[in-house]
Amino acid sequence: MQQSSPSAARSGLRAGVDIGGTKVAVSLAGPADGDAPPPLLVRVSEPTVKTGAFDALARQVLRLLDAACARCGQARDELAGIGVSACGPFVRQRGMIELANPNICGGLAGAVRDLGNDWTHVPLQAPLAEALGARVFIANDAVAALQAERRWGALRGVAHCAYVTWSTGIGVGLCVDGRVLFGKNGNAGHAGHSYVADLPGEPPLCGCGNRGDVESLIGGASMPRRLGIDAPTLLRAAQDGDAAATAQVQALCALMGRLLYNLVATLDLQRISLGGALLLHHEALLLPLLRSELARHFAALTDGVELVGAGLGLQVGDYGALALLEGGS
């Protein structure tokens, strides 16, 4: 478990829970003060649990909440609110949100993913509500990150915008005419499971069961299977000038660029904030390639569209969960 914390004030603390396909992080912060994001007073994280009982993920969240609160000398029932940003998609069982995420649920694509479980969905809202009461607010992680970027980051004051994460998977949060899009189950923006290209050969398998969708082509989890090399190694080689690696990265950015263009062409966006560990750790390499790719497409739609790195950087997931408690996004 990774931990970081100075001493924390004990009143009005809020918890942000960021559930991803790779890690779960819990942060504690006070209320936001003006336009600046609240400082993170406590942060604990560990790899996302993918084995054990059906409710293992929810129990992991509760255990990390207890660990974070213990560092403040405070019980979790004293928290002012808990925001949960979770990788989706979401499904509903008896009206309660459960996760059907392909990087957590091994039963979606079968044994080929070797995630150590046969889950097709895992409970989240019901066990958290039972343990924590009505103070829990849940949203898709990309939608939550969009709200954080609109409140504190690179999308402040922008009415037509998107947040796109390029990491283990691909996620999108969308805002049109100043309104954040959620959809019937909170799944608006799952463009990582859309299609942008038919490549030669058998289409790669996505963890969701699709073959050849965007996430299966460029998601960090898919690269070792599709390209025979993990994302950090490939991107470091490209940064060091390796010609073959550079060509592969350019091909990846061409595919991501098509996805970004489709968002712009469909929703008439003004600015897109790009986050995720894969993107942000290699922003200097990837962002110019993505801008160049977008500029290749229909100028009447793309002229003036801005692609920027997430203003909240690698903390955008933590602040996404906390932004759910702020209201007015």
Order of alpha helices (4+ residues) and beta strands (2+ residues): beta-beta-beta-beta-alpha-beta-beta-beta-beta-alpha-beta-alpha-beta-beta-beta-alpha-alpha-alpha-alpha-beta-alpha-alpha-alpha-beta-alpha
